Amino acid sequence: MYHHLPATLRTSLDQGPRAFLQAAEQITERDLGLLVLWTRYLQEHDAEAGRVLAIACSPSSTAIERATRLWLMANGTSDLGIVHTLLATATREVVEDDGISPYLFGQMLEFLLSAIAHTHPSVPIGALALLDHLAEAEKLDWHIPGAARARLAAALQSRLADVVEGHEVESLKQVVERLRSAAIPVAPRLDVRAVQLLELELAKALDDYASYQLPLPALLDSIRRRSLLDSAGAVAAETGRPVQTLRLNSAPQPSSRTLVNFLRFAEAAIAISRNPEFVEVEAPDYGISLRWAPGASVPVHISYTEADAKAVFDMLNRLVAAGATEHQLQLVLEEMDPAVANAFIALARRLAPEAGPGQQLELILTDPQSASWQTTLVLRADVASRASRGVPGRVREARRGKQTLIHKDYVPQANTVRQVFQAVDAMLKRGVVTVADIDEIGNTRQVNYYKQGARILGFFDEDNLPTSRAHALRDIDHAGRLALTAVYFEDSPVGRAWRAYCGVDRLPDLKPETAQQFLEQCVVGLSGTTPGRRASTLRKWLTELASHYPGTSR
């Protein structure tokens, strides 16, 4: 694979990495020598090549040197020689120069964390020394995200026992306190432009060496990913909101439908997390906005409001985790809201033909309020293929309009509507519901059943606070409350689904004996003996409410 190299370089390869580097310098092709060293370290796991590489790119002046140093910080910290060289170089830059090179800012947090956690005691001590110098130079605040600083402080605190000198311990304790204080900004100061310029310089340099058949696209791809992560950090810092970034590996021309399908999945996941409602409605505006992103084949950052970004990330993570086997994935899809399941299947079917073997869709979550700061989730092509092969039976039937599916959370567990009123009254009077407020119950878990019943009927919001419906109950007698609640129950998700299943328009037309069959066929997430118990509750609610339905003679 090296036959295109100049003869001087080919000869020196057999004499060791140092001889090769000297030969490369002699023919004024230092960058090419570094690239071949990197290839040897990457493909042949030649540790000595990696160590020489770390020395050669410290300090860094050319794009190749900067790129290899950044790559080693992300991928080479397990080797003792490499990580010591990288730490010593960074420390020297802080002490002797103007500070860490700006293109390294985004990678520095993970690099320090990996160094502090290194199994060899000398590496954490080197990381602690670097942190101490940063604090002394008042440069601790150039890269540390707000919530993630606690993560670094905890890692630093756990390693203080490795430091022998008392004055050093005291100095590092002050670093810990600074990391935990409000002195550090909420988000890091990222020099995104420095990494983007590096990416452009590296792309040009790789063109010069394309004829040598080295695996150079992998190096460029790692720099592009770093640029993408830093850009996401900058967007999160600017907006103060969590950001998700899509990256489709090895697909230079992905369809725009990939983004459309992902956004549909995101909206479905947000809908179920905010208010599990499985009836097709006009899609609301969930506050999702798009930003241009460098270094991504799907060039967008997706910015969310509230906790929506985490809801989408967690939902996709659950599906990806289940995707190890087709059977397990189908079970999870069966239990999910059909809107989410359908959206995931559509995304998988779009992704599968675009992402061949070894390719993958990356979803990167950047959250200013998370100690993890940036977390990557990978949807591989094999998982997408499994998801795209079959649609769960319940989802398929719902698509055909034969039934309306709802989640188990919308099926009441409270024994009677009368006890739900007791929970509402307690909340209206004192702002809290206890066991003593509800007849015939004995524990807090049962209190939650009646809060759930109040949410189903619209008396409580998602935070269990009284709604306008609840306040309207204040001056109504029990019979009047039942008449009003009958209408609310008829129009609730479970009321609509039950009526659709039975083919009737009004609550009084429902037959109590259909309750269990309805639950077994139309409710997602029930199993074992649960449908029987929930059916008993539904029958009780129907008996209480149907006779008080407006216009019904009692």
Phi, psi and omega in degrees: 000349182256014189292343178277352182288153174302151185301321181301320180289319180298319181295318184288342181301321182286347181266001177109161183301322182293317178297321178297316181297320178297318179296320180297319179294323182295328180262020175054032176240054183301317181299319179296321177298318178298319181294322179289322174300315179298318179298317181295319178294319183289313188271325185253002179053039180279100185299322182295325177297319179294322180292318177296322178299316180298321178292318186292330183260021177231111358284173186246130179239323180265166180298321180296318179297316180294319181294317180291324177295316178296319179296317179296323178298327181272334190231354187243014189283353178285337181275130185297315182294319182293312185293325177296319178297316180296318178294317181295321179296315180296319179296318179296321179298321180291317185283316189260333186248205184266006180123181181297142179301136187299333182289349180265353188308308186297329183274345191296324182298308180295325178297314179296318179298318179292325179291318179297328182272001183299143184288334180276125187303332184292333182287311175303323179297320176296321178293320178296321178297319178298316179298319180297317179294322178297317179295317181297324180275004181056045180237021179292338189267015184272350184214358192261116176297154187305300183290329182288341180298328178294325177296317178291321178298318179296318178296319179295316180301321183291341183256000182298333180295340180282348182268130187272313187291130183299319182293329178291320178300315180297320180296316181289330175298323177294326176296317179301313181297321179295319178297326182274350184274175179278003182291334179278136181294163183296327180225158185287157172273106186255130175266077184299322183299326180298319180286323179295320176295321177300318179300316180294318179296319181293319179300319178293319180295323181294328176299324181293336185245016183299329184288349183273359174056042175268155181282054188288333177304330179295323178291316178297321180297322180293324178290321177299321180294320178297319177298319180295316179297318180293321178296318177298320178298322180293320178295316179296322179293322182290317186267337186072013183244151176295148184231137171249140182236129178266139177215115180258107185289145170059026176231090188295336182228066180290150178292145175297340179294337176301314179294316180300315181294323178293318180297324177295319176297317181299316181294322178295319179294322178294318181301316182289329181285328180276316187199089186304100184225115190257024179256135181299125177223167174298130185295123177285167175275112183269011177078018178281133176228155185247145177227146176297142180228131177281156172068023180233138179285337167250094199280067179216148160257141180248116183259137186239167171256164173052221181261019187296321182301317180292324179299315179295315181298314182294322180295315179293323179298321178297318180291319179296319179297324180284346186284004178299326177227149180295323181298312181295321179297319179295323178297317180294318179297324178298325185276348188272161169307129181304327179297318178291315181299314180298318181294322179292318179298318178297319178297316181297319180292329176286321185284321189306311181288337181276331183251102179282191181305132178085352180268163188198157173257124178260134171243117183252122178260120175249115186232112181300337183263003183256139177294336179286336180066293179228126183232137183248133175243134185243122172259103184281161181297325182293323177293318178300320180295319178298317182293329186278348186282328184214144177257127179306145184307314183296321179294319180298316180295321179295325178298322182283356177080014182282340180201160177253121181268143173225163179272155181300335181296342180261011175255123186295148173245349179292135186298315184221156176292328179303319180288330174297318177301322179298320178295318180296317180299318179298318181293322179294324184279313190238354181077015180206150177240128179238173179301324183291344183278344188238131181294143166064031172234162186226001181208167184294327179303321178291327175302320180296329177299319184282331171295318178299317178300321178293325177292318180302320182274357177084012178279331176243149172273190184294339178263014180062032175259145184298138177262181177298329177298319180294315181297331180291345180280347190306314188251025181247138178287174187298317180296319178295322177299317181295321180296316179293318182292330177302319178292318179298318180293320179302323184264002178287164179305316180291324178295316179294316181295319180295317180295320178296320180297320182273352179071035180237160183261333189242151179301315182297343182276352177289145177258124182306326184291350179273356189301311186290318179296321176300314180296318183294329185260338190239357184248128181272130172103357177267144179206170177061229182271358184300316180304323179296317180292318180292326179297323178298319179295316179301318180296320179295316179298317181297319179297318180295319193265324187299322182288344179256006181300134182308132180091356179265129180285137181248000000 
